């Protein structure tokens, strides 16, 4: 009898062990990551104040506020303030955000959305300061100056004859649409919303392949609006097959909030398809921190922690909206657990960046295998979303 009971206990324990979910990230672990990030932001502060430049990466150091990455430092300060409630972070977030005000008139490329939404957008979300709201609407108006109604898109970069680009649009541009949707929601007129929808529809039509991967660049004819060709600037250089991992993440993130804010099912379907492409990709490593391009792992084993962080944040944004929510939460949890492990997390408290092993542009040999301010920003954002959703998904 005793033996039978013992066997039953053993079988039951093995069943539990086999089916137990990995523990995920605990609240203390998340708090420790935010406290490390607080340190890195603090380490950069004196230089930011003295130069008016924002940290970007170990290789590129501090960059002027026109750089596309300039909003992520202020954005990270806001996210640390959100998590900790630390008033010194609030003060610094306000100061760093104010340093970016001139960017509300930035027209030389499309990056105003990245810059102003991460800084002023978070600032407004957390403080409801009406001055931030006005700057956000002003910035959205500036973004519209690059919109061409024939192409039905916002031009990402200026024409480049040496690359035979007349109206280049990059997948990253999806991220700028969040500023436009927000501007309409904040009481700016509906033209912002309409442009966001038009741009997303054009991207969906021309940038994606039948397997729901996308090229980095699409060039259009500004006179007729016709698509001219797909091209590359980041990721693998074959525009027919390249699947730059950060680009796939930008698209997933962008179509996710397009659905969240419009409730158009087309965007949800697109986001679900992109997620399936990423999550089922045979070249996805076991720890789910992707190589720099899904199509080319044989060229180099180099990972991109920024693509992982953006993917995790995008999946967590999508989870409550999709029937695949449970799967997305579990995938994001796996990614975040990898990024929070010593292999990816800078635990030294030294330097300026939280994550290691991010890749700026592999083929251009730019910012390889190190920290990147935007990897950290989206990691923090994903952790905040994770903490919120844990209550819902860890119990189902
Ligand atoms: N938006 C530029 C990049 O992701 O590298």
Boltz pocket constraint, residues with backbone or C-beta under 6 A from the ligand:
constraints:
  - pocket:
      binder: B
      contacts: [[A, 68], [A, 172], [A, 234], [A, 246], [A, 360]]
      max_distance: 6.0
